[in-house]
Amino acid sequence: MMFVEQIKEGQSVISADGGPVGTIDGLSGQLLKLKNDPESGGAQRYLDIALVVAVEGDTIKPTVPAAEAKERWSEAAE
């Protein structure tokens, strides 16, 4: 993944349709680890890094809308 080195704790994950998905807590293998903040439903969540299309400053942009990103996240690193 060409974006891995740009992903840092505290960055916002903003979906393709501009909706908030969560805040980065770190990486777990090929998964984005999201903090347990309101955007992630108040729980630790994981999202596949393959969905990332760009990292722009403090924003990580997945290729999918917020609703689909939330359907794809998991509650445990697999």
Residue pairs with C-beta under 8 A, 6 or more apart in sequence:
1 30
1 49
1 50
1 52
3 49
3 52
3 54
3 55
3 60
4 27
4 49
6 55
7 24
7 27
7 32
7 49
7 52
7 55
7 60
8 24
9 24
9 25
9 26
10 23
10 24
10 58
11 23
11 24
11 55
11 58
11 59
11 60
12 20
12 22
12 23
12 24
12 58
12 59
12 60
13 20
13 21
13 22
13 23
13 24
13 32
13 34
13 39
13 47
13 59
13 60
13 61
13 62
13 69
14 20
14 21
14 59
14 60
14 61
15 21
15 61
15 62
15 64
15 65
15 66
15 68
15 69
16 53
16 61
16 62
16 63
16 64
16 65
17 65
17 66
18 66
19 65
19 66
19 67
20 39
20 66
21 34
21 39
21 40
21 47
21 62
21 66
21 69
21 70
21 73
22 34
22 35
22 37
22 39
22 40
22 45
22 47
23 34
23 35
23 37
23 39
23 40
24 32
24 33
24 34
24 35
24 60
25 33
25 34
25 35
25 44
26 33
27 33
27 49
28 46
28 77
29 77
30 48
30 49
30 50
31 46
31 47
31 48
31 49
31 74
31 77
31 78
32 46
32 47
32 48
32 49
32 52
32 60
33 44
33 45
33 46
33 77
34 40
34 44
34 45
34 46
34 47
34 73
35 44
36 42
36 43
36 44
36 45
40 73
41 70
43 75
44 75
45 73
45 74
45 75
46 73
46 74
46 75
46 76
46 77
46 78
47 62
47 69
47 72
47 73
47 74
48 72
51 62
51 63
51 64
51 69
51 72
52 60
52 61
52 62
52 63
53 61
53 62
53 63
54 60
54 61
55 61
62 69
64 72
